[in-house]
Amino acid sequence: MLSEMAGSGKKKAALELVAAPAIEKRILVARERQVMLDEDLADLYGVETKRLIEQVKRNRDRFPEDFMFQLSKAEAAALRSQIATSNDRRGGRRYAPYVFTEQGVAMLSGVLRSKRAVVVNIAIMRAFVELRRAAAGYTTLEKRLVQLERDTSSRLGRHDAQLNEIFKTLRQLISPPV
């Protein structure tokens, strides 16, 4: 029983190594999908990016286009300017990065087959779920705001300018981060 508790303690400690905010910061939007970069995943899994891609290519049938895709040169350049990744002219990456959707990340645990991969995958799945939950909250707030705006504007004609300014400010506050 003590060994079971020690084992679960190790798992919990490993999970704590991968903090949810650290993962959420690495989830980006590409082609209107939430994705993670191959290099970020490799870092979380504790492997080289090259090795991660090798495993994916060996198991290509497990990664259809909706699970993983390679960014175009324009997308990669835009990404570099946004998050300051290495420049290929200065010894950095020589190919556009691959990105993985939530389903692609889930498939990675089967390909990488390590205890760390399983623990990291659990943390990543939870981060994706949390981001979906937050997005749903934004949608609910926005719907309620539209309804409130409609109701208020039909009742109060003289305060329209002030109310429109308040609604505009509220919209900016609840809009999800890019």
Summary of the structure (lengths in Angstrom):
residues: 178
radius of gyration: 21.5
end to end distance: 47.3
largest distance: 71.9
contacts: 441
relative contact order: 0.12
helix: 69%
strand: 8%
